[in-house]
Amino acid sequence: MKNLTCFRFSTLAVLVILLIAAPAWAQDVKTDTLKVIPADSVAAPKPDTATVRPRVVIDTIRYRLIGDGNFTRGNVNRSLMVLRAELIFSGPVINIATNPRFTYGKQNGVLAERDSYVDLFVDVFKKRKTYVFGLAALETSNLRRIDLRQMAGAGIGYRVIKTKSHDLSLTDALLYESTNFFEKATVTTVRNSFRIKGKHSFLSDKFRFNHLTFIQPALNDLSNMRWNTILSAEMPLNKWVTLRTSFENSYESVVEVGRKRTDSRITFGISVGNK
């Protein structure tokens, strides 16, 4: 009887072991028979069905149209109108900007200003702290008796501050310049162009102050110097329209006979745009 009992317990133990081991053995068999698919082949779409995002060169456009001027009547009849635009085309790598300007003015019925200016800046990696850029500009000026001025060059920029309320950058470039005067002989030179540009907003963007300064000495003749400064104060009326006043001062050491080297003006106006 004892042997029969031992046999039964032994048989039961074997059955229990088989019942416990059977699922694991079956799982091993299935695992061995399953085709293992690499994780990469599941996650990665097939080349012909993959959605490839197109490379975007320009993804943001900002613009602003500005009209400034001043008018006086009496002993001196003076009218001045300044039309300018600010256009910026931005992308992940390249930033393209242009700031065309046209100035027209009369004093006592005599034409004083009929000046035009257009430039083109191409910045590479401008979203970084340090970036590089190329530029070109054309200018005519009845005020300074310039028939045509041409400039082209390249340089490096450094972003000092970039926050929601403040943007300050410094740039330095080498420029080739050719100026055809109305009477004076054509002057060609190579300039160093140092620029300080800043935009600042205060009181939750209820007041803005912008400044732009160029200092441009000629490298082959230090007596040939130019600078230009524009200061503007702005009060936004809404997202699109802004009231503004600006002060501009410019200096050129090389001018035609009878022309002053320094010019200054104050204007009042309005701007419209998303910039």
Order of alpha helices (4+ residues) and beta strands (2+ residues): alpha-alpha-beta-beta-beta-beta-beta-beta-beta-beta-beta-beta-beta-beta-beta
